[in-house]
Amino acid sequence: MNLSRRRPSSTAGGQTAVAERSRGGRPPRGRRAALSLVVITPLVAEFTLGATPIAMAWLILLYIPIYGFGVLTIRELLRRTGGGPGSTLLMGLVYGLIEEGVALQALTSPHIYHVARWAPRPFGINTAYAELNLAYHAVFSVTIPIVLVDLIFPGLAHRPFLRRRGLIGAGVVALLGVLMLRASVPPKEDPGYDVPTVALLVIVALIAVLSVAALWLLPRSGRPARSQTGALVPSPVTVATACGVATLLYLGLLYPFGGAHRPAFTHGGWTLVPMVVGAVVAVAAWSVIRRWSAAAAWSRRHLLAAAIGALVAHTVFGLAANTHTVANGVGLTAAGVVMCALLALLDRRVRDVPGSGLRAPS
């Protein structure tokens, strides 16, 4: 975590900008930042949740192309088009549709992971699974890794990491990652199943519409100045606690503990209740964070605190939901301890960086 402790003068900043343009627009340390995002993304999305147990940590290599390079591609597009927090979340939904709907086919498969038993399936859609995982990808697979890397490399937070050729290369690797996941997981988990043509067309249409909205409509609609100088912002500890509680509520409401994998389990209309409550929790959390981040007092430490609260909560949830053996529990606990130590170090560095108390993006 190499954070600059000194701010360059305006002259030095101008010279740096000229040097960057002379090298084709790639910021210094851009490759290092890009590599950090490629590595951090699957660790946040899979490993620290316990979805990939420590005994199978090698699977992270399988996830790096789709997770790491996929999110890197998304970030590069967002920085080139000026997309903000809303665009990031929309592109997170796009990522979720690609992975869950196209690569894994889990949004419509009647057999994979037993998710068809979680809730009613109108139009053949695994509704509870879709609600749980699309939101999870938007927050934990896309938004939080981008936030963390932007805080680790604050000088590059609002710039692309790569040149145009690097962006194209990252996109190609991400596409190969989609094909690799499609060829490896569905044939094993649900052999012989293919997404119905109509469902696939709908998913592709949603991907296109959300991408246009995120990369073209939202950035060009302009974001009005919303800084509320006198608005109160709670302490970073309170922000972290609120985000942690919201994360635990959302995941806990939608994940069917115990019964989801039993053959005799059958869903009923009552499962719509936690789905509705979960949606309310998600909207409420977004509204509160959006209001807090509009205040002039919102800082990089608040932004990091929001990420820390969500990350710690999702690992605690993973201990309850994804560790079925003592070894897995010990492994995830160890991973959680290391994660907390690294986040604490990042928090200390953020506090030490000059200007870290200034307003930060939401």
C-alpha positions as CSV (number, residue, x, y, z in Angstrom):
1,M,0.0,0.0,0.0
2,N,2.2,2.7,-1.3
3,L,0.4,6.0,-0.5
4,S,2.0,9.3,-1.2
5,R,2.6,11.3,2.0
6,R,3.5,14.5,0.2
7,R,1.4,16.6,-2.2
8,P,3.3,17.9,-5.2
9,S,3.2,21.6,-5.8
10,S,1.1,23.0,-8.6
11,T,4.2,23.3,-10.8
12,A,5.1,19.7,-10.2
13,G,1.6,18.7,-10.8
14,G,1.7,20.5,-14.2
15,Q,5.0,18.8,-15.1
16,T,3.5,15.4,-14.1
17,A,0.5,16.0,-16.3
18,V,2.7,16.9,-19.2
19,A,4.8,13.8,-18.6
20,E,1.7,11.6,-18.5
21,R,0.5,13.0,-21.8
22,S,3.9,12.4,-23.4
23,R,3.6,8.8,-22.4
24,G,0.2,8.4,-24.1
25,G,-1.9,9.3,-21.0
26,R,-0.9,6.4,-18.7
27,P,-0.6,7.8,-15.1
28,P,2.5,6.8,-13.1
29,R,2.0,3.6,-11.2
30,G,-1.0,2.9,-13.3
31,R,0.0,-0.7,-14.0
32,R,0.6,-1.3,-10.3
33,A,-2.8,0.0,-9.4
34,A,-4.4,-2.0,-12.2
35,L,-2.7,-5.2,-10.9
36,S,-3.8,-4.4,-7.4
37,L,-7.4,-4.2,-8.6
38,V,-7.1,-7.5,-10.5
39,V,-5.9,-9.3,-7.4
40,I,-8.1,-7.6,-4.8
41,T,-11.4,-8.1,-6.6
42,P,-11.6,-11.9,-6.5
43,L,-10.3,-11.9,-2.9
44,V,-13.1,-9.5,-1.8
45,A,-15.8,-11.2,-3.8
46,E,-15.0,-14.8,-3.2
47,F,-12.2,-15.6,-0.7
48,T,-13.2,-13.3,2.2
49,L,-16.8,-14.5,1.9
50,G,-15.8,-18.1,2.2
51,A,-17.5,-19.0,-1.1
52,T,-14.1,-20.3,-2.1
53,P,-12.7,-22.2,0.9
54,I,-9.0,-22.0,1.8
55,A,-8.4,-25.6,0.7
56,M,-9.5,-24.6,-2.8
57,A,-7.8,-21.2,-2.9
58,W,-6.2,-22.1,-6.2
59,L,-9.6,-21.4,-7.8
60,I,-8.9,-17.7,-7.4
61,L,-6.7,-18.2,-10.5
62,L,-9.8,-19.2,-12.4
63,Y,-11.7,-16.1,-11.1
64,I,-9.0,-13.6,-11.9
65,P,-9.9,-13.2,-15.6
66,I,-13.6,-12.6,-15.1
67,Y,-13.4,-10.9,-11.7
68,G,-10.1,-9.1,-11.8
69,F,-10.0,-8.1,-15.5
70,G,-13.7,-7.7,-15.7
71,V,-13.8,-5.1,-13.0
72,L,-10.6,-3.4,-14.3
73,T,-12.4,-3.0,-17.6
74,I,-15.4,-1.6,-15.9
75,R,-13.3,0.9,-13.9
76,E,-11.4,2.0,-17.0
77,L,-14.7,2.7,-18.9
78,L,-16.1,4.6,-15.9
79,R,-13.1,6.8,-15.6
80,R,-13.1,7.5,-19.3
81,T,-16.8,8.5,-19.4
82,G,-17.0,10.3,-16.0
83,G,-19.3,7.9,-14.3
84,G,-19.9,8.4,-10.6
85,P,-21.3,6.2,-7.8
86,G,-24.6,5.5,-9.6
87,S,-22.8,4.5,-12.7
88,T,-20.5,2.2,-10.7
89,L,-23.4,0.4,-9.2
90,L,-25.2,0.0,-12.5
91,M,-22.0,-1.5,-14.0
92,G,-21.9,-3.8,-11.0
93,L,-25.4,-5.0,-12.0
94,V,-24.1,-5.5,-15.6
95,Y,-21.2,-7.6,-14.2
96,G,-23.7,-9.6,-12.2
97,L,-25.8,-10.3,-15.2
98,I,-22.8,-11.4,-17.2
99,E,-21.4,-13.7,-14.6
100,E,-24.7,-15.1,-13.2
101,G,-26.9,-14.9,-16.2
102,V,-24.5,-15.7,-19.1
103,A,-21.5,-17.5,-17.7
104,L,-23.0,-19.6,-14.9
105,Q,-26.6,-19.5,-16.2
106,A,-27.7,-19.5,-12.5
107,L,-30.4,-16.8,-12.9
108,T,-32.6,-19.3,-14.9
109,S,-31.2,-22.8,-14.2
110,P,-33.7,-25.1,-12.4
111,H,-30.9,-27.2,-10.9
112,I,-27.6,-25.4,-10.3
113,Y,-26.8,-24.9,-6.6
114,H,-30.4,-25.8,-5.7
115,V,-31.3,-22.1,-6.0
116,A,-34.6,-22.8,-7.7
117,R,-35.9,-23.9,-4.3
118,W,-35.2,-20.6,-2.6
119,A,-38.3,-18.8,-3.8
120,P,-41.0,-18.7,-6.5
121,R,-39.7,-18.7,-10.1
122,P,-41.9,-16.5,-12.2
123,F,-41.0,-16.7,-15.9
124,G,-38.3,-19.2,-14.9
125,I,-36.2,-16.7,-13.0
126,N,-34.6,-17.7,-9.7
127,T,-35.8,-14.6,-8.0
128,A,-34.3,-14.8,-4.6
129,Y,-30.9,-15.8,-6.0
130,A,-31.0,-13.0,-8.5
131,E,-31.9,-10.4,-5.9
132,L,-29.1,-11.7,-3.6
133,N,-26.3,-12.1,-6.1
134,L,-26.9,-9.1,-8.4
135,A,-26.8,-6.7,-5.5
136,Y,-23.8,-8.6,-4.0
137,H,-21.8,-8.3,-7.3
138,A,-22.7,-4.6,-7.6
139,V,-21.4,-3.8,-4.1
140,F,-18.7,-6.4,-3.3
141,S,-17.5,-7.5,-6.7
142,V,-17.3,-4.1,-8.3
143,T,-17.8,-1.0,-6.1
144,I,-15.8,-2.0,-3.0
145,P,-12.7,-3.2,-4.9
146,I,-12.7,0.0,-6.9
147,V,-13.1,2.1,-3.8
148,L,-10.2,0.3,-2.0
149,V,-7.8,0.6,-4.9
150,D,-8.7,4.3,-5.4
151,L,-7.9,4.8,-1.7
152,I,-4.6,2.9,-1.9
153,F,-3.6,5.0,-5.0
154,P,-5.3,8.4,-4.2
155,G,-3.4,10.2,-6.9
156,L,-4.9,8.0,-9.6
157,A,-8.4,7.8,-8.1
158,H,-10.1,9.9,-10.9
159,R,-7.9,8.7,-13.8
160,P,-7.7,5.6,-16.0
161,F,-4.9,3.2,-15.0
162,L,-4.2,2.0,-18.6
163,R,-3.8,3.3,-22.1
164,R,-6.3,2.4,-24.7
165,R,-4.4,-0.8,-25.7
166,G,-4.4,-1.9,-22.1
167,L,-8.1,-1.4,-21.8
168,I,-8.7,-3.5,-25.0
169,G,-6.4,-6.2,-23.6
170,A,-8.2,-6.2,-20.2
171,G,-11.5,-6.5,-22.0
172,V,-10.3,-9.5,-24.1
173,V,-9.0,-11.3,-21.0
174,A,-12.4,-10.6,-19.2
175,L,-14.2,-12.1,-22.2
176,L,-12.0,-15.1,-22.1
177,G,-12.8,-15.4,-18.4
178,V,-16.5,-15.5,-19.1
179,L,-16.0,-18.3,-21.6
180,M,-13.7,-20.1,-19.2
181,L,-16.3,-20.0,-16.4
182,R,-19.1,-21.0,-18.8
183,A,-17.1,-24.0,-20.0
184,S,-16.0,-25.2,-16.6
185,V,-18.8,-24.7,-14.0
186,P,-22.3,-25.2,-15.7
187,P,-21.3,-28.6,-17.4
188,K,-20.4,-29.9,-14.0
189,E,-23.2,-28.3,-11.9
190,D,-26.0,-28.5,-14.3
191,P,-25.0,-30.7,-17.3
192,G,-27.0,-30.3,-20.5
193,Y,-28.7,-27.0,-19.5
194,D,-28.6,-24.0,-21.7
195,V,-30.3,-20.7,-21.1
196,P,-33.5,-20.4,-23.1
197,T,-33.1,-18.2,-26.1
198,V,-35.8,-15.7,-24.9
199,A,-34.2,-15.4,-21.5
200,L,-30.7,-15.0,-23.0
201,L,-32.0,-12.2,-25.2
202,V,-33.6,-10.4,-22.2
203,I,-30.4,-10.7,-20.2
204,V,-28.3,-9.3,-23.1
205,A,-30.8,-6.5,-23.6
206,L,-30.6,-5.6,-19.9
207,I,-26.8,-5.6,-20.1
208,A,-27.0,-3.2,-23.0
209,V,-29.5,-0.9,-21.5
210,L,-27.8,-0.7,-18.1
211,S,-24.4,-0.1,-19.8
212,V,-25.7,2.7,-21.9
213,A,-27.3,4.3,-18.8
214,A,-24.2,3.9,-16.7
215,L,-21.6,5.0,-19.3
216,W,-23.5,7.5,-21.3
217,L,-26.8,8.8,-19.8
218,L,-25.8,9.3,-16.1
219,P,-22.4,11.0,-16.7
220,R,-23.9,13.3,-19.4
221,S,-26.9,14.2,-17.3
222,G,-24.6,16.1,-15.0
223,R,-24.5,15.8,-11.3
224,P,-25.6,19.0,-9.5
225,A,-23.6,20.3,-6.6
226,R,-25.1,18.6,-3.6
227,S,-22.6,19.7,-1.0
228,Q,-24.5,20.5,2.2
229,T,-22.0,22.4,4.2
230,G,-24.0,22.4,7.4
231,A,-25.2,18.8,7.2
232,L,-24.0,16.4,9.9
233,V,-22.0,13.3,9.1
234,P,-21.6,10.6,11.8
235,S,-18.2,9.4,12.9
236,P,-16.4,6.8,10.7
237,V,-17.2,4.2,13.4
238,T,-20.9,4.9,13.1
239,V,-20.7,4.8,9.3
240,A,-18.9,1.4,9.5
241,T,-21.5,0.0,12.0
242,A,-24.4,1.1,9.9
243,C,-23.0,-0.4,6.7
244,G,-22.2,-3.6,8.6
245,V,-25.7,-4.0,10.0
246,A,-27.3,-3.3,6.6
247,T,-25.0,-5.9,5.0
248,L,-25.8,-8.6,7.6
249,L,-29.6,-7.8,7.3
250,Y,-29.6,-8.0,3.5
251,L,-27.5,-11.2,3.2
252,G,-29.3,-12.8,6.2
253,L,-32.8,-12.1,4.8
254,L,-32.1,-13.5,1.4
255,Y,-29.9,-16.5,2.1
256,P,-32.0,-19.6,3.0
257,F,-30.1,-21.1,5.9
258,G,-30.5,-24.8,6.5
259,G,-33.3,-25.7,4.2
260,A,-32.1,-24.6,0.8
261,H,-30.0,-27.8,0.1
262,R,-32.4,-30.4,1.5
263,P,-34.3,-32.3,-1.2
264,A,-37.6,-32.0,0.7
265,F,-37.3,-28.2,0.8
266,T,-40.0,-26.4,-1.1
267,H,-40.5,-22.7,-1.4
268,G,-43.8,-20.8,-0.8
269,G,-45.2,-17.4,-1.1
270,W,-43.9,-16.5,2.4
271,T,-40.4,-16.2,0.9
272,L,-41.5,-13.0,-0.8
273,V,-41.6,-11.3,2.6
274,P,-37.8,-11.4,3.3
275,M,-37.2,-10.5,-0.4
276,V,-39.3,-7.3,0.0
277,V,-37.7,-6.5,3.3
278,G,-34.3,-7.0,1.9
279,A,-35.0,-4.6,-1.0
280,V,-36.2,-2.0,1.5
281,V,-32.9,-2.5,3.5
282,A,-30.9,-2.0,0.3
283,V,-32.7,1.1,-0.8
284,A,-32.6,2.6,2.7
285,A,-28.9,2.0,3.0
286,W,-28.2,3.6,-0.4
287,S,-30.3,6.6,0.6
288,V,-28.6,7.1,3.9
289,I,-25.1,6.8,2.4
290,R,-26.0,9.1,-0.4
291,R,-27.3,11.7,2.0
292,W,-24.2,11.4,4.2
293,S,-21.8,11.6,1.3
294,A,-23.5,14.8,0.0
295,A,-22.2,16.7,3.1
296,A,-19.0,18.7,2.9
297,A,-17.8,16.8,6.0
298,W,-17.8,13.5,4.2
299,S,-14.2,12.4,3.9
300,R,-12.0,9.6,2.6
301,R,-12.1,8.0,6.0
302,H,-15.9,7.9,5.9
303,L,-15.7,6.3,2.5
304,L,-13.2,3.7,3.8
305,A,-15.3,3.1,6.9
306,A,-18.3,2.3,4.8
307,A,-16.3,-0.3,2.9
308,I,-14.8,-1.7,6.1
309,G,-18.2,-2.2,7.7
310,A,-19.6,-4.0,4.7
311,L,-16.4,-6.2,4.3
312,V,-16.3,-7.2,8.0
313,A,-20.0,-8.0,8.0
314,H,-19.8,-10.1,4.8
315,T,-17.0,-12.2,6.3
316,V,-19.0,-12.7,9.5
317,F,-21.9,-13.8,7.3
318,G,-19.6,-16.1,5.4
319,L,-18.5,-17.8,8.7
320,A,-22.2,-18.5,9.4
321,A,-23.3,-19.5,5.9
322,N,-20.2,-20.9,4.0
323,T,-18.1,-22.8,6.5
324,H,-19.3,-26.3,6.9
325,T,-16.1,-27.8,8.3
326,V,-13.7,-26.8,11.1
327,A,-10.9,-26.3,8.6
328,N,-13.0,-23.9,6.5
329,G,-14.0,-22.0,9.6
330,V,-10.4,-21.6,10.7
331,G,-9.3,-20.7,7.3
332,L,-11.9,-18.0,6.8
333,T,-11.3,-16.7,10.3
334,A,-7.6,-16.3,9.5
335,A,-8.4,-14.6,6.2
336,G,-10.8,-12.2,8.1
337,V,-8.0,-11.4,10.6
338,V,-5.6,-10.6,7.8
339,M,-8.2,-8.5,6.0
340,C,-9.0,-6.5,9.1
341,A,-5.3,-5.9,9.7
342,L,-4.8,-4.6,6.1
343,L,-7.9,-2.4,6.3
344,A,-6.6,-1.0,9.6
345,L,-3.3,-0.2,8.0
346,L,-5.1,1.5,5.0
347,D,-7.2,3.5,7.5
348,R,-4.0,4.7,9.2
349,R,-2.4,5.6,5.9
350,V,-5.6,7.5,4.8
351,R,-5.5,9.5,8.0
352,D,-1.8,10.3,7.4
353,V,-2.2,11.5,3.8
354,P,-2.4,15.3,3.6
355,G,-5.9,16.3,2.6
356,S,-7.4,13.0,3.6
357,G,-10.1,14.8,5.6
358,L,-11.3,16.6,2.5
359,R,-14.5,15.7,0.7
360,A,-14.4,12.3,-1.0
361,P,-16.7,10.8,-3.6
362,S,-19.5,8.7,-2.3
